[in-house]
């Protein structure tokens, strides 16, 4: 019962985020699930690892579904290929029950997340940018 409440809260929290924050949340969740899968593979918890990998694949599918090809053009295509690379490595980790492919998964996802955080920071700075214009009083006799 408590787990169901927590999942409902998590879903509500993510749905209420704007699109940019949802993407960040998907990156964070994918990274967290990948790390959990690595840990579970190391302790030979196969069922737990497969569950984490399956959830990670769902997050990757959401990231792919969020791509806007008409607007994003080349960037969207490149992200699609990166997501596919990550997805294939997640599948390999599950098929071979090996955490090695997850090292690449974590490297790519963490790099994408860090880039996304930088992008969000730049956008926030632009929104909070205050441009003040004022005119100094011109004193007679001064040539401007």
N, C-alpha and C positions, 0 to 999 in steps of 0.2 A: 504494500500500500504506500509506504513512504517513498519507494523508488518511483512509483507511478506519479506521485505528486512532484517529485524532483524533475522528472522528464517533462511533465506538463509545464512547470515553471521555466525550464530551459527552452522549450519550444516557444512559449509565449515571449520570453525575453528576446529570442532571435528574430521572431516574426516582427516584433516592434522596432527592430533596428532599421536604419536606412540601408539601402543596398550596399553602399561602400563598407559599412560596418558588418553587414552580413557576410560579405566576402572575407573580411578579416577574421570573423568568427569561424568560417569554414576552414581557412588556413590553420588557425589555432587548433581546431578540433582534429583536423587531419594529422597534424604534427603530434598531438597528444595520443591519438589512436595508434599511430605508427610506433611511438615510443613504448606504449603499453604492449603492443604486439612483440616488439623486440624483447622486452622483459619476459613476457610469457613464453616465447620460444626458447629463451635461455634456461628457463626452469621446466621446460618440457610440458607446459600446459597447452597442448595442441588445440583443444576446443576453445579455450579463452583467446588464444592468438588468432584463430580463424574468425572468431566473432569480431575482434578488433579490426582485422583486415577487411572484413565485409563492410563494417561501418565506415572505414576509411574510403573504400571504393564508392560508397554512397555519397560521401562528401565530395569526392572527385567528380562524380556525375553531376552534382549540383553546381560545382565550379564550372564545368563544361557547359551546362545548361544556361549559366548566367552570361556567357560570352555573347557580345553583340557584334556579329560579323559585319553588318552594313556600316556601323559607326566605327568599330575598332579596326577594321580592315586587317592589315598585316600583323598588328599586335595580337589581335584575336586569334589569327591563324597560328602564330608562334606559341601563344599560350595553350591552344588546343593540342599542339604537338607535345609541349611539355607535360600537360596533364595526361596525355596518352602514355608518354614514357613512364611517368610516375605510376599510372594505373597498371601497366604491364609489369613493372617491378613489384608492385603490391601482389599481383597475381602470382608471380614467380615465387615470392616469399611464401605464399600460401601453398602452392603446389609442392615445393621442395622442403617446406617447413624449415626454412633457412632465413636467418635475419640479415644476411649480407646484402641482399638487394634493397633492404630498407635503409641502409646507409645512404644510398643515392636518393631514395625517396625523401629522407629527412633533409639532405643537403639542398635539393631543389625546392621543397616546400618552405624551408626556413628562409632561403634566398628570396623567394616570391613574397613571403609574408613580410620580410624586412623592407623590401621595395614598396610594398603596398602601404606599410606604416609611414615610410618617407613621403609617399604621394599624399596620404591623408594629412600629414603634418603640413605639407606645402599648401594644400587646399585650405586648411584651417587658418594658416597665417594670412593667406590672401583674403579670406572672409573677414578676419579681424584687423586687416590693414586699415589704418585710419590715415587719410590724406587730409592734411590741413593746409589750406591756402589762406593767406592773409596778405594784406597790403600795408607796407610801412607808409606812414604819412610822408608825403613828399614835401620837403621844406623848400620854400622859394629860394632860388639861386643855385640849387644843386642841379647839375646836369646828370641825367641818367644815361 
